[in-house]
């Protein structure tokens, strides 16, 4: 009797799992269809409004038209047709006047965030990244707010800037994994307070999902304080990741204050160990990132060989930087490099 009950439960669970999968898939298809229709509707409404205004969104009489139009549509169809929403639909059409450039892979909520980005190249970048990385609305908001595009532009080669808008952020070589700065505003640490490297690591682990989003595409968490043993000595890199797109391990060591040549030497040892003992023959060389409050790029430059392509020093910020702060940081770095070249 017990065996019959067990068999019945097993069969019921199987049927349940099959039906659950059918329901979830059906709901996803319905959502995708509804989303596509909604976006098409809002685009066409925006087009109709612009045709009424004869292509001039600033026409004063157009504001009166929107007010009256909003009242009539709301009376007929209910909520969703406020004057502000009609203005958004009009802006949607202005930003995307060619219907084929509108992607049904993005939701209307995501488009509302994209409408806040005025520069076309920047907006195109976030569209590509949102689709390629499957960002949620909150993730898209966070990346725009953390000035991801500006950070990549300021650290990119000139020939890569155009590609950012056309293709999004592509990972082709190890240096593409590095941002400067990394923005860690999601951590429970306030600037100008005393905290230890262990506090920083603990907070990152508690906010691992957000940290992975900041790291970028293709990252998978391997472990923290992963022990390396050389003869009788043990060493513990702070964080170890694997990037499936570049097919390489990425070791991150966290530092408070300036990076020293001892820190760089230790990272070189970690990278060498992973290259010789851990990575397989078909994987790419390990990447090491020293993440600190002061990256001390000059010390890194003269400690590592000139052909170094796998160890990087980058800074982190515990608040969302302004665009001007990023520009000032880059200008300061340029001055330091010029001074070093004169020495």
ZIJO-V811699 format. One record per residue. PSI is psi in radians with two decimals (* if undefined). NEAR is the number of other C-alpha atoms within 10 Angstrom. Layout:
BEGIN
psi-><PSI;PSI>
near-><NEAR;NEAR>
END
This chain:
BEGIN
psi-><-0.77;-0.68;-0.67;-0.72;-0.73;-0.76;-0.71;-0.76;-0.71;-0.77;-0.71;-0.74;-0.68;-0.79;-0.76;-0.82;-0.70;-0.77;-0.71;-0.76;-0.70;-0.77;-0.80;-0.79;-0.71;-0.76;-0.70;-0.70;-0.71;-0.78;-0.77;-0.70;-0.82;-0.75;-0.77;-0.78;-0.70;-0.82;-0.74;-0.73;-0.85;-0.63;-0.77;-0.61;-0.75;-0.71;-0.76;-0.70;-0.76;-0.58;-0.66;-0.72;0.12;0.69;-0.03;1.75;-0.18;-0.03;2.20;-0.68;-0.39;-0.56;-0.70;-0.70;-0.77;-0.70;-0.89;-0.69;-0.72;-0.77;-0.77;-0.75;-0.69;-0.72;-0.61;-0.74;-0.07;-2.73;2.79;-0.12;0.66;2.86;-0.70;-0.74;-0.65;-0.63;-0.68;-0.72;-0.67;-0.79;-0.63;-0.79;-0.67;-0.75;-0.51;1.20;-0.28;2.06;-0.61;-0.23;-0.10;2.18;2.28;-0.06;-0.21;2.56;2.90;-0.62;-0.67;-0.70;-0.60;-0.63;-0.68;-0.50;-0.30;-0.18;1.92;-0.58;2.22;-0.79;-0.69;-0.76;-0.73;-0.65;-0.85;-0.55;-0.86;-0.79;-0.69;-0.67;-0.88;-0.65;-0.02;0.86;2.49;3.05;-0.77;-0.68;-0.70;-0.79;-0.77;-0.73;-0.66;-0.78;-0.53;0.13;0.79;-0.82;-0.84;-0.71;-0.68;-0.70;-0.77;-0.41;-0.02;2.72;2.68;-0.69;-0.18;-0.26;-0.77;-0.66;-0.50;-0.76;-0.59;-0.62;-0.14;-2.96;1.94;2.44;1.87;-0.51;2.95;-0.65;-0.29;-0.23;-0.22;2.27;2.73;1.86;2.92;2.47;2.08;0.77;-0.26;-0.12;2.68;0.89;2.25;2.53;2.77;0.48;2.74;2.13;2.69;2.86;-0.57;-0.59;-0.73;-0.81;-0.77;-0.76;-0.65;-0.75;-0.60;-0.36;0.78;-0.67;-0.80;-0.65;-0.70;-0.66;-0.72;-0.64;-0.70;-2.75;2.53;0.09;2.39;2.41;2.27;-0.85;2.96;2.58;0.80;2.07;2.35;2.33;2.09;1.88;-1.97;0.08;2.45;2.44;2.65;1.58;2.48;-0.95;2.38;2.26;2.95;2.33;1.98;-0.34;-0.74;-0.09;1.00;2.71;2.58;2.06;2.26;2.18;2.35;2.30;2.48;2.20;-2.74;2.51;2.36;2.92;-0.45;-0.70;-0.73;-0.74;-0.71;-0.74;-0.68;-0.69;-0.77;-0.82;-0.78;-0.73;-0.84;-0.67;-0.65;-0.44;-0.45;-0.88;2.62;2.95;-0.46;0.13;2.74;2.82;2.57;2.52;2.37;2.31;2.11;1.95;1.96;2.99;-0.55;1.92;-0.36;0.99;-0.53;-0.77;-0.71;-0.77;-0.77;-0.17;-0.65;2.72;2.75;-0.50;0.30;2.26;0.10;-0.07;2.25;2.63;2.24;2.69;2.88;2.67;2.52;0.16;2.83;2.09;2.71;2.85;-0.65;-0.65;-0.71;-0.78;-0.75;-0.70;-0.72;-0.74;-0.69;-0.70;-0.69;-0.73;-0.75;-0.70;-0.69;-0.72;-0.71;-0.62;-0.43;-0.33;*>
near-><6;7;8;9;10;11;12;12;12;12;12;12;12;12;12;12;12;11;12;12;12;12;12;11;12;12;12;12;12;12;13;16;12;13;17;18;13;15;20;16;13;19;24;17;17;23;21;16;24;19;12;13;17;11;13;12;18;9;11;10;10;17;15;12;14;19;14;13;17;20;14;13;14;15;11;10;9;11;11;12;20;17;19;13;17;20;17;18;26;22;21;24;22;17;16;15;14;10;11;8;9;19;14;18;15;20;17;17;11;19;17;16;16;21;17;11;14;10;9;12;17;21;20;18;20;26;25;17;21;20;15;14;16;13;19;15;17;12;17;20;14;19;18;19;13;21;18;20;21;16;20;19;17;16;17;15;10;10;8;15;18;14;14;22;20;15;15;22;22;14;15;10;11;19;16;15;21;18;22;20;22;21;23;21;19;15;20;14;16;11;10;7;7;8;12;12;14;12;13;18;19;15;17;19;17;13;15;14;12;17;20;16;16;19;17;16;19;17;22;15;16;13;15;17;13;14;13;14;11;9;6;5;8;10;14;14;18;18;20;19;19;19;20;13;12;20;17;22;26;25;24;22;23;22;23;16;12;16;24;17;15;10;16;22;14;15;22;17;14;21;23;16;16;19;19;12;9;12;16;13;9;8;13;15;22;26;28;26;23;21;22;22;18;16;23;17;19;14;15;21;13;10;14;17;9;8;6;10;14;17;21;23;25;19;24;20;15;17;15;16;16;13;13;9;11;17;14;12;14;16;12;12;14;12;11;14;13;11;10;10;8;7;5>
END
